[in-house]
């Protein structure tokens, strides 16, 4: 059983990719919607919340963990590996860096939340491969996606505002370093132009997962949120193109 | 000692108004930044978090409470009054409704988070006064304010997107039903036109507070956040025009 988790519903883009590749995979999803977003929180709080989320998934039978959130991947994966040394743990950052390197990119743009960008996690790994990095925090992208404004005029202007310096930097590839961002891929792709490869950090972690773990194909698929709301169900249904029933996860006892 | 609280830094617009009116007032501020925003959470979660926040303030000497958050005011004030029957408790909704009524408004616009608008709290109170209501949730306003885009082209377009139906409704007044929104008052005011009075729910609660409570003027002023970050300090300094030191509040034990 795969445990997949995020601070909210963003990680469902990873679930979407997993279901596309392997519709019968068993998994349990947790979104910590009661405490989202993690992207503006301090590193110590992010680590604490991540460990609480993981404990919930392990208690629900997870035998591998997919950290479907760049903020947690940037700050809390070491703590997670230390706490669960026997579990395969997949973060969303290293596979994206590997893909950028395989593409032969010389200069790469990285976009994400404030916390992900401030962590410098992508920069360190990319620069170690000799790749130059232009990073940019895009705090309004998550609320735009959650509002459902995926291709509106306002969204196009905000994409232009954030990404102009990245486009001017003449990058070969752009890492979508937040699991919400794949839903903006069409408008981002049009702005950046065809010569720039978009790397979806959520899609590449699924690739990695399918290579690294023997799937249980019993199609046991469950979804938990720490706070349920009608809006989360609307979003999940729009993204996954199917009705999703969320159960309530109570992490705080 | 006044206890003032919000899900985040938004309630600092209430502090700003209090300091403008009474610079020496003693107060303790709490922003639950570790779990913000409350605006998209379920009513039961909002009630639970609000009671935890209030307990922290009472433990820190608060003898009156200002719920500087419309989402909490809409959902959790009854629970708060039941828990602390002896404390004066000020919410941000009833004073704004009273002002609208005093202005002789016939038709009033109300804007706020998704949870505030869905609660119908303003509608019920305004309609009881024979006032017609046009309500609109504006989920992107809080992230825009936190990003500091107070008067940018993108913000103007988003204001137009959300408020066009309210302007077409030919309202006499517009209640800014979220403590972040006063920072957008200039751009909102220009869009709505001079004939529409803007009612700042945070400013009017301070008015109410100054009438209802004997202030302690020892200038003991402290600020707590459940999660501190450099960004919160930047925001506080920009809004209050002074450096603010936040202490860490640990609600969760």
HADDOCK unambig.tbl for C-alpha pairs under 7 A between the chains (distance, minus, plus):
assign (segid A and resid 34 and name CA) (segid B and resid 35 and name CA) 6.65 0.50 0.50
assign (segid A and resid 34 and name CA) (segid B and resid 41 and name CA) 6.62 0.50 0.50
assign (segid A and resid 35 and name CA) (segid B and resid 34 and name CA) 6.66 0.50 0.50
assign (segid A and resid 35 and name CA) (segid B and resid 35 and name CA) 4.21 0.50 0.50
assign (segid A and resid 35 and name CA) (segid B and resid 36 and name CA) 6.52 0.50 0.50
assign (segid A and resid 36 and name CA) (segid B and resid 35 and name CA) 6.48 0.50 0.50
assign (segid A and resid 36 and name CA) (segid B and resid 36 and name CA) 6.93 0.50 0.50
assign (segid A and resid 41 and name CA) (segid B and resid 34 and name CA) 6.59 0.50 0.50
assign (segid A and resid 41 and name CA) (segid B and resid 227 and name CA) 6.41 0.50 0.50
assign (segid A and resid 41 and name CA) (segid B and resid 229 and name CA) 6.49 0.50 0.50
assign (segid A and resid 42 and name CA) (segid B and resid 227 and name CA) 6.56 0.50 0.50
assign (segid A and resid 42 and name CA) (segid B and resid 228 and name CA) 6.46 0.50 0.50
assign (segid A and resid 42 and name CA) (segid B and resid 229 and name CA) 5.72 0.50 0.50
assign (segid A and resid 140 and name CA) (segid B and resid 143 and name CA) 6.30 0.50 0.50
assign (segid A and resid 143 and name CA) (segid B and resid 140 and name CA) 6.33 0.50 0.50
assign (segid A and resid 154 and name CA) (segid B and resid 154 and name CA) 6.43 0.50 0.50
assign (segid A and resid 154 and name CA) (segid B and resid 157 and name CA) 6.55 0.50 0.50
assign (segid A and resid 154 and name CA) (segid B and resid 158 and name CA) 6.57 0.50 0.50
assign (segid A and resid 157 and name CA) (segid B and resid 154 and name CA) 6.54 0.50 0.50
assign (segid A and resid 158 and name CA) (segid B and resid 154 and name CA) 6.57 0.50 0.50
assign (segid A and resid 227 and name CA) (segid B and resid 41 and name CA) 6.45 0.50 0.50
assign (segid A and resid 227 and name CA) (segid B and resid 42 and name CA) 6.59 0.50 0.50
assign (segid A and resid 228 and name CA) (segid B and resid 42 and name CA) 6.49 0.50 0.50
assign (segid A and resid 229 and name CA) (segid B and resid 41 and name CA) 6.49 0.50 0.50
assign (segid A and resid 229 and name CA) (segid B and resid 42 and name CA) 5.70 0.50 0.50
